[in-house]
């Protein structure tokens, strides 16, 4: 069973947000004219802050059905932003969505009272709207807040550090380096000592199966080391933006 909003509640959520997307980085108008002269196009949705049913994003089992259906549990968003907050819900907490909702309603209240664009006075106690800090998307110019993984302007993927493919390639390089070190240490070095000094050392220093285990540890250690060093180097650089998701 889903605790969906009624049509009346949806209208309340929409009107309280001023018919704009509540995401402060979006703020798109969510309705406009349709090609048909008797119709309009609506692109906004009333999204649940805490899920309408068990297992949904940000579900709160302590709420009653009436609380889940209330306007207080709803936020007005465009269809794109509504999709993102549910599919990438770990980056969109209840607290963040409540902050979006409160900010959107403050802006709508200012606009309905003719205060649009008014600058706060030095002694004003009204809250100032926080300027988000982040990286500029090279494709659309949208500011992507630090810690976010998707650009809401063009849906490009934000990748700090290595991509998955680069991580795999770094691991392969590290395994080759580790394998080379193991080969020199356990095969080349004993042979050289035997031929140069007349020693009688078996491969892997006579450790048998334990020598293979140590060799495997060296190979895996090489992979982990190269991945770590490469990752840290990339993390010191700005994140990269990709149109396609790397798998």
N, C-alpha and C positions, 0 to 999 in steps of 0.2 A: 504494500500500500504506500502510495506517495502522498505527502502532505503538500499538494500543489496550491498555488495562489488562486484566489478567485479573480474574475475579470475586474471587479471593483478594486481589489487590492493592487492588481497590476497597474491600473490607472493612477492610483495614489502614488505608487513608487515612481512611475514615469513622471508625473507632474511635480513631485517633490524634487526631482533631479533636474527640472527645467527642460525635459525632453532632450538632454544631452547625455552622452556616455559619461559615466562617473569616473572612469579612469583618467586621472589628471594628465596623462601623457597622450590621451586620445581626444576626449571632449567633442567627438563628432556629433552633429545634429542627427537624431535618430528617426526623423520622418520628413517627408517632402512630397512634391508633386509626382504623380504617375502620368504616363503617356495618355492614359484614359482620363478624359476631363472630369469624370465623376468618381475617380479613385485617387488614393494617396499611397505612397510607398513607405512602409515602416521597416526600419532596420534595427530597432531596439528590442531588448528582451528584459523581463524581470527575472534576474538570476537569484538563486538562493545563496545566502552567505554561508549558512550551514545546511547541509544536504537535506532534501525532501524525503529521503528514504535511507534505510540502513545500507551501509557500504558506499554511499556517495561521498564526494569530496567534502572534507571538513564536517562530517556528520557528528552531531552532538546528541548522544543518547539521553541526556538529562532534560532536553526540551520536550514540552508537550506538543501534540499535534497542532494545537491552536497557536503556540509560539512559532512553530516552523512555518505556519501559513500566514503569519502576521507581516505587515509591511516593514516592521523593524528588522525582520530577517531577510529582507529583499534589497537588492541593489540594481539600479538601472544601468545597463551596459549595451553597447553595440554588439552585434552577433559575433564579431571577431574576438572582442575582449571577453565575452561570456564563454566562448569556446576555450580560450587560453586559461582562464582561472580554474576551469574544471579539469583540463587535460594536464596542466602543469601546476596542480594545486599545492604542491609543497612550497612553491615560491609565492603563493598567494594565500596568506594566512587570514583567519577571521579578523584579527586586529587590523591588518592592512586594508581589507575590504571595508571594514567599519570606518576607517580613516578616510578612504575614498568617498564613501557615502556621505559622511559628515561634511567633507570639504565641498562636494558637489552641491549639497543642500545649502551651504553658506553662500556659495556663488549664486545659486538660483535666487536665494532670498535677497542678495544685494541687487541683482538685476531687476527683480520685480519691484524693488523700492527705489529704483533709479540711481543706485550707487555704483553702477558698473564703471570700472576703470578708476575709481576714487583711490588715491594714495593715502595710506595711513599717516596720521599726524605723529610727530615725535612722541607725544605723550599718550597716544592711543593705546587702549588696552585690548583692542580687537586682535585676534590671532592673525599673523601674516601667513600667507600661503608659502610653503616651503619649496624652494627651488631644488629640484632633484639634480643630483650629480651623477654623471655616468659617461659613457663613450658615445660619440656620434656615429650613427650608422653610415657607412660610405655609400650605401645604395639609395637611401631615402632621406637621410639627414636627421632621423628621429634620435633623440637622446635615450639611450638604453641605460637604465639605472644599474649601478654597480651590483653585481651578484645575479642579474637576470640572464637567462639563457636564450631568450628569443626577442627579436626586435618586433614591437607591436605595430610598427609602421609598415614593414614589408615582409614580415615573418622570416627574416633571415636568421640563421642560427648563430649564436655568439659562442665562440670557442676560445676560452682562456687556456693557455698551455698547448699541449699536443692534441691533435685529432686522434681518433681511434686507430686510423691507418698508420699515422706517424708513430704512435706508441708501439704498434706491432712491428714496424720496421726497426725501431730503436731496440726492441727486445731481441730481434733476430741478429742485429749487429752485435749486441752484447753477448749473445750466446756464442757467436763465432769467435769473439775475442776471448771469452772464457774457455771455449774449447781449445783455442790455440795455446793459451797458458797451460791448460791441463796436459796437452800433448807434449809441450816442452818440458814440463816439470816431471811427468811420470814416465815418459818414453825416451825423449831425446837426452835428457840429463843423465838417467841411469846408463844408457848406451855410451855416452861420452865418458863418464867416469870409469866404466868397464874397460873401454879401449885405451884410455889415456893413463890410467893408474893401475890397471889390472884388477880392479874390484870385481866382485861377482854379485851385482845387484840385479834382482829381477825387475821386470817392468812393474810400475805402480809401487816400487820399493818393497815388493814382496808382500804387500798388504792384501792381495787377492781381491775378494769382493768388496772389501772396505775401501780399496783404492778406487774402484768404480763409483762408490757412493761419494767419496770426497771429490772425485772429478765432476760428478753431476752437480754437487753443491757449488763448485767453482763456476760451472757453466751458468747455472741459475743466478749466482751472485753477479756474474758479468752482465746478464740481461737486466737485472734489477738496477744495477749501478748506472748503466747507460740510459735506461728509461728515466731514472731519477734526475740525473744531470741534465738531460735534454729537456725534461719537464720544467725544472727550475729555471733554465735559461729562457724558455718560452714565456714562463709566468712573469718574468721581469719586463716583458714587452707588452704592448696593448693587445687585447684580445682580437682575434680575427673574425670576420663576418663571412658566412657562407650561405648561399641560396639553397644548397642541397644538404641533407643530413648525412653525415658520415657514419657508416656502419662497420 
